[in-house]
Structure formats: structure tokens, C-alpha cells
Amino acid sequence: MWPGTFFTLLRILQILTLIPIWGVLAFFVDKYPMVEDGAFSDILCLFVVAILATIWAIATISLFYRRHVPIWVAVIDLCIFGVLIAGVVLLAPYVRNTDCIGVNWGWAYADGYWSRECSMYKAVYALGIMNIIMFFLTAVLAAWIWRRHTTVAVYRY
């Protein structure tokens, strides 16, 4: 009972954290059309993975408690886990070594700045890491539920 409840709660949390990822990345996909340096494909990777993972999370909430489905949920969750890692790794150069907030000092003034794009990249990066952890946990929970609820026939001679 408890693994199924935790699984459902994690799925709902995944949906709630995946939607902002593809919402924010849609801003960048729309803002930056095809460019030569490959930035578009780096952003597009996590964007597509987040959309597919959201569809998968919504679909598995209703299909999870059938007979042989939990093992397939575990396998596909591990695949999404791996692809999310790839998407976050591709997004990492945009997040590292960036200061989103800073102050420019002059002789008689101080001017502050805030980078909206930098903050959006960092938020997507953090939500991506959270989803990596949650997809691994749901894969483990699905495998545990499958293992616990399968029956093995033992024949005695």
C-alpha cells in the first residue's frame, strides 16, 4: 500500500515540476531560432524530453495498477532517467560560471543588474535534477511493487 501511495505522490510531483521545465524552455526555443553554434539543439533536447516525460507520467498514473505494467514502468522510467541526465548535462554549460545578480561599481554610483535568462536556465537546471532523482525513485518503487505482487508457482515433486 505505501509504495503505491508514494509512487502516485511522486508522479504528481513529477508532473508539477516537468510542466515549468518545458514552459520555460519553450521561451528559449521561441526566442532563439536555429543558430549555428548548437545552442538550439542543447535546449531542444531537454525540452522534448520534458514533454515526453510529462505525457508518460500522466499516462502511468491511470495504467499503473494493472498486472504486468509495473515492470515496464520501471524500465521506461530508467530510460527517461538516463535521457534527463543527458538533457541536464547539455544544459550545464549555460548554468556554470554565471552570475545572475551583480553590482557594477563606479566612482560615485553603484548599478545593479539581474539576468532573467540566467535565472531561467538555473531554475530549469534545478528542476531537471529534481526530476532525475524522482524518476529514479519511481523506477525503484515500480520494480519493488512488481516484485512484491508477482506470484511464483512452486511445483513439488
matplotlib code that plots the C-alpha trace (Angstrom):
import matplotlib.pyplot as plt

x = [0.0, 2.7, 4.9, 1.8, 0.9, 4.5, 4.6, 1.4, 2.6, 5.9, 4.2, 2.0, 5.1, 6.9, 4.1, 4.1, 7.8, 8.0, 5.5, 7.5, 10.6, 9.0, 7.2, 10.5, 12.4, 9.6, 10.5, 14.1, 13.0, 10.8, 13.3, 16.4, 15.6, 18.1, 21.6, 24.9, 26.6, 24.3, 22.7, 19.3, 19.8, 21.1, 17.9, 15.7, 16.9, 15.7, 12.5, 11.5, 12.4, 10.4, 7.3, 7.6, 8.2, 5.1, 3.0, 4.5, 3.8, 0.2, -0.4, 1.1, -0.9, -4.0, -2.3, 0.0, -2.1, -2.6, -1.0, 2.3, 2.6, 4.9, 7.9, 7.5, 7.0, 10.3, 12.1, 10.8, 11.4, 15.0, 15.2, 13.7, 16.1, 19.0, 17.7, 17.0, 20.6, 21.7, 19.5, 20.7, 24.4, 23.8, 22.2, 25.1, 27.4, 24.7, 24.4, 28.0, 30.2, 27.3, 26.3, 22.7, 22.8, 25.6, 26.7, 28.8, 30.7, 31.6, 33.3, 30.2, 27.5, 26.6, 24.5, 22.8, 21.8, 19.8, 19.9, 16.5, 17.8, 20.5, 17.9, 15.6, 18.4, 19.3, 15.7, 15.3, 18.6, 17.5, 14.1, 15.8, 18.0, 14.9, 13.2, 16.2, 16.0, 12.3, 12.3, 14.9, 12.8, 9.7, 11.6, 12.7, 9.2, 7.7, 10.2, 9.5, 5.7, 6.1, 8.4, 6.1, 2.9, 4.1, 3.4, 5.8, 4.4, 6.4, 6.0, 6.8, 7.5]
y = [0.0, 2.5, 2.0, 2.6, 5.8, 7.1, 6.3, 8.2, 11.2, 11.2, 11.1, 14.1, 15.9, 15.0, 16.4, 19.6, 20.1, 19.0, 21.5, 24.5, 23.0, 22.8, 26.1, 27.9, 26.1, 27.0, 30.6, 29.9, 27.7, 30.5, 33.3, 31.6, 30.1, 27.8, 29.0, 27.8, 27.1, 24.2, 26.1, 25.4, 21.6, 21.7, 23.5, 21.4, 18.1, 18.8, 20.5, 17.4, 15.0, 17.1, 17.0, 13.2, 12.6, 14.6, 12.6, 9.4, 10.5, 11.4, 8.1, 5.9, 7.3, 5.6, 2.5, 1.6, -0.9, -3.5, -6.9, -6.6, -2.9, -2.0, -3.7, -1.8, 1.4, 0.7, 0.1, 3.2, 5.3, 4.3, 5.2, 8.6, 8.9, 8.5, 10.9, 13.5, 13.2, 13.8, 16.9, 18.4, 17.7, 19.5, 22.5, 22.6, 25.0, 27.6, 27.4, 27.1, 30.2, 32.6, 35.3, 36.2, 39.1, 41.6, 45.1, 47.4, 49.9, 53.3, 56.3, 57.8, 55.2, 51.5, 49.9, 46.6, 44.1, 40.9, 38.5, 37.0, 34.3, 33.2, 32.8, 30.8, 28.5, 27.8, 27.1, 24.6, 23.0, 22.6, 21.2, 18.8, 17.5, 17.1, 15.1, 12.9, 11.9, 11.4, 9.3, 7.0, 6.7, 5.9, 3.2, 1.6, 1.8, 0.3, -2.5, -3.1, -3.2, -5.6, -7.9, -7.9, -8.5, -11.2, -14.8, -17.6, -21.1, -23.7, -27.3, -30.0, -33.5]
z = [0.0, 1.0, -2.1, -4.4, -2.5, -2.6, -6.3, -7.0, -5.0, -6.8, -10.2, -9.3, -8.1, -11.4, -13.4, -11.4, -11.9, -15.5, -16.8, -15.8, -17.4, -20.8, -20.3, -19.6, -22.4, -24.8, -24.2, -25.3, -28.3, -29.5, -28.7, -30.4, -33.7, -35.4, -34.7, -35.9, -32.5, -31.5, -28.6, -30.0, -30.0, -26.4, -25.3, -27.5, -26.0, -22.5, -23.9, -25.8, -23.0, -20.5, -22.8, -23.3, -19.6, -18.7, -21.1, -19.7, -16.1, -16.8, -18.7, -16.0, -13.1, -14.6, -16.0, -13.1, -11.1, -13.9, -13.8, -15.7, -16.1, -13.1, -14.6, -17.9, -15.9, -14.1, -17.4, -19.1, -16.0, -16.1, -19.8, -19.0, -16.1, -18.5, -21.1, -18.4, -17.3, -20.9, -21.2, -17.9, -18.9, -22.2, -20.4, -17.8, -19.8, -19.8, -16.0, -14.8, -14.1, -14.5, -12.0, -12.4, -10.0, -9.6, -9.0, -11.2, -9.1, -10.4, -8.9, -7.5, -8.1, -7.9, -10.6, -10.0, -12.7, -12.9, -15.8, -16.5, -18.9, -16.5, -13.7, -16.0, -17.1, -13.4, -12.5, -15.3, -14.4, -10.7, -11.8, -14.2, -11.4, -9.1, -11.9, -12.4, -8.7, -8.8, -11.9, -10.4, -7.2, -9.2, -11.1, -7.9, -6.4, -9.6, -9.5, -5.8, -6.4, -9.3, -7.3, -4.3, -6.2, -8.6, -7.6, -8.4, -8.7, -6.9, -8.0, -5.6, -6.9]

ax = plt.figure().add_subplot(projection="3d")
ax.plot(x, y, z, "-o")
ax.set_aspect("equal")
plt.show()
